[in-house]
Amino acid sequence: MKKILVCGSAGFIASNLIRYMLYRSKDFEFVSVDNLASPKDFKRVYLHRKHKFYIGDITDKYFMERLIYIEKPDYIVNAISGRALWKLNSIDLLGKLYIPTLQLTYPSDIDSLGIYNYINNLASQYGLNILEFPNCFGLRQRSSEGIAKMIKDVIGPANTIYSHDKKWPWVYAEDVASLIWFIIENNIHGTIQMPALGSASLKDISEIVLTHFTEYKPKVIYGTESAESYDNKFWKTICLTYNELEHKSKIEGWTPDSNNLILAIDKTVRWYKANRWAIDV
């Protein structure tokens, strides 16, 4: 039985990872830690007999040393999200534990300030494995982000939906979970660049949302600024410059569960419609 420590477990990628692997395998058990910056995030933590959850700060050396001593994980997945400083502090701490670790991050070439380049270089210096991927969507995402936010804006007091023609690359959270499992099982090292499932614009996604919420008649606001400024104001996607041609290469031996971006988006919208608690309007 292999024990995996997941950092940032209330985040939707980590939550999908734990669910995905425990649904499909009896060979793993999980320990996870999250500081639950918002107590409501506890709803995203998967309660299971093979999953032990701790509330704590991954950047707290005192706490983490004791957690590691007690649980003795075989592998660590750092899915911590939020400010870059948290990522840097967590990488600095995890890098000194000498436990195989996978750092989830975004491509180093996506921001003009070089923040992700610095994060990825630091992880590489510590010998951490790195999984780079573009914009991610899926179930149990916070209602301040992604498709959940789009739906909340439609059915909530704002009654607004934002539309833009700029195409952005996307991956589905369950496919990220599948790839992480593949990396752990096959003991893959180095930097892995996840290929995008496909590209879609806000207009494409908003049209799918509106087909499932026909009773609402939101005000549609079309973007007229550049993709970057529009993004920063409304949507907060990450990988505007993710070069699909450079990230199309297949990962030998791994195939994503999803094969159609639009169907995956539709599945996600249907889930939020059936699980209004996740929208938190």
SULZIDA-V843744 format. One record per residue. N is the residue number from 1. SS is DSSP state (hx for helix, st for strand, lp for the rest). BURIAL is b if it has 24 or more other ideal C-beta (glycine too) atoms within 12 Angstrom, else e. Layout:
BEGIN
N/SS/BURIAL
N/SS/BURIAL
END
This chain:
BEGIN
1/lp/e
2/st/e
3/st/b
4/st/b
5/st/b
6/st/b
7/st/b
8/lp/b
9/lp/b
10/lp/b
11/lp/b
12/hx/b
13/hx/b
14/hx/b
15/hx/b
16/hx/b
17/hx/b
18/hx/b
19/hx/b
20/hx/b
21/hx/b
22/hx/b
23/hx/e
24/hx/e
25/lp/e
26/lp/e
27/lp/e
28/st/b
29/st/b
30/st/b
31/st/b
32/st/b
33/st/b
34/st/b
35/lp/b
36/lp/e
37/lp/e
38/lp/e
39/hx/e
40/hx/e
41/hx/b
42/hx/e
43/hx/e
44/hx/b
45/lp/b
46/lp/b
47/lp/e
48/st/e
49/lp/e
50/lp/b
51/st/b
52/st/b
53/st/b
54/st/b
55/st/e
56/lp/b
57/lp/b
58/lp/b
59/lp/b
60/lp/e
61/hx/e
62/hx/e
63/hx/e
64/hx/b
65/hx/e
66/hx/e
67/hx/b
68/hx/b
69/hx/e
70/hx/e
71/hx/b
72/lp/e
73/lp/b
74/lp/b
75/st/b
76/st/b
77/st/b
78/st/b
79/lp/b
80/lp/b
81/lp/b
82/lp/b
83/lp/e
84/hx/b
85/hx/e
86/hx/b
87/hx/b
88/hx/b
89/hx/b
90/hx/b
91/hx/b
92/hx/b
93/hx/b
94/hx/b
95/lp/b
96/lp/e
97/lp/b
98/lp/e
99/lp/b
100/lp/b
101/st/b
102/st/b
103/st/b
104/st/b
105/st/b
106/lp/b
107/lp/b
108/lp/b
109/lp/b
110/lp/b
111/lp/b
112/lp/e
113/lp/e
114/lp/e
115/hx/e
116/hx/b
117/hx/e
118/hx/e
119/hx/b
120/hx/b
121/hx/e
122/hx/b
123/hx/b
124/hx/e
125/hx/e
126/lp/b
127/lp/e
128/lp/b
129/st/b
130/st/b
131/st/b
132/st/b
133/lp/b
134/lp/b
135/st/b
136/st/b
137/st/b
138/lp/b
139/lp/b
140/lp/b
141/lp/b
142/lp/b
143/lp/b
144/lp/b
145/lp/b
146/hx/b
147/hx/b
148/hx/b
149/hx/b
150/hx/b
151/hx/b
152/hx/b
153/hx/b
154/hx/b
155/hx/b
156/lp/e
157/lp/e
158/lp/e
159/lp/e
160/st/b
161/st/b
162/st/b
163/st/b
164/lp/b
165/lp/e
166/lp/b
167/lp/b
168/st/b
169/st/b
170/st/b
171/st/b
172/st/b
173/hx/b
174/hx/b
175/hx/b
176/hx/b
177/hx/b
178/hx/b
179/hx/b
180/hx/b
181/hx/b
182/hx/b
183/hx/b
184/hx/b
185/hx/e
186/lp/e
187/lp/e
188/lp/e
189/lp/e
190/lp/e
191/st/b
192/st/b
193/st/b
194/lp/b
195/lp/b
196/lp/b
197/lp/b
198/st/b
199/st/b
200/st/b
201/lp/b
202/hx/b
203/hx/b
204/hx/b
205/hx/b
206/hx/b
207/hx/e
208/hx/b
209/hx/b
210/hx/b
211/hx/e
212/hx/b
213/lp/b
214/lp/e
215/lp/e
216/lp/b
217/lp/e
218/lp/b
219/st/e
220/st/e
221/st/b
222/st/e
223/lp/b
224/lp/e
225/lp/e
226/lp/e
227/hx/e
228/hx/e
229/hx/e
230/hx/b
231/hx/b
232/hx/e
233/hx/e
234/hx/b
235/hx/b
236/lp/b
237/lp/b
238/lp/b
239/lp/b
240/lp/b
241/lp/b
242/lp/b
243/lp/e
244/lp/b
245/lp/e
246/lp/e
247/lp/b
248/lp/e
249/lp/e
250/lp/e
251/lp/b
252/lp/e
253/lp/e
254/lp/b
255/lp/e
256/lp/b
257/lp/b
258/lp/b
259/lp/e
260/lp/e
261/hx/b
262/hx/b
263/hx/e
264/hx/b
265/hx/b
266/hx/b
267/hx/b
268/hx/b
269/hx/b
270/hx/e
271/hx/b
272/hx/b
273/hx/b
274/hx/e
275/lp/e
276/hx/e
277/hx/e
278/hx/b
279/lp/b
280/lp/b
281/lp/e
END
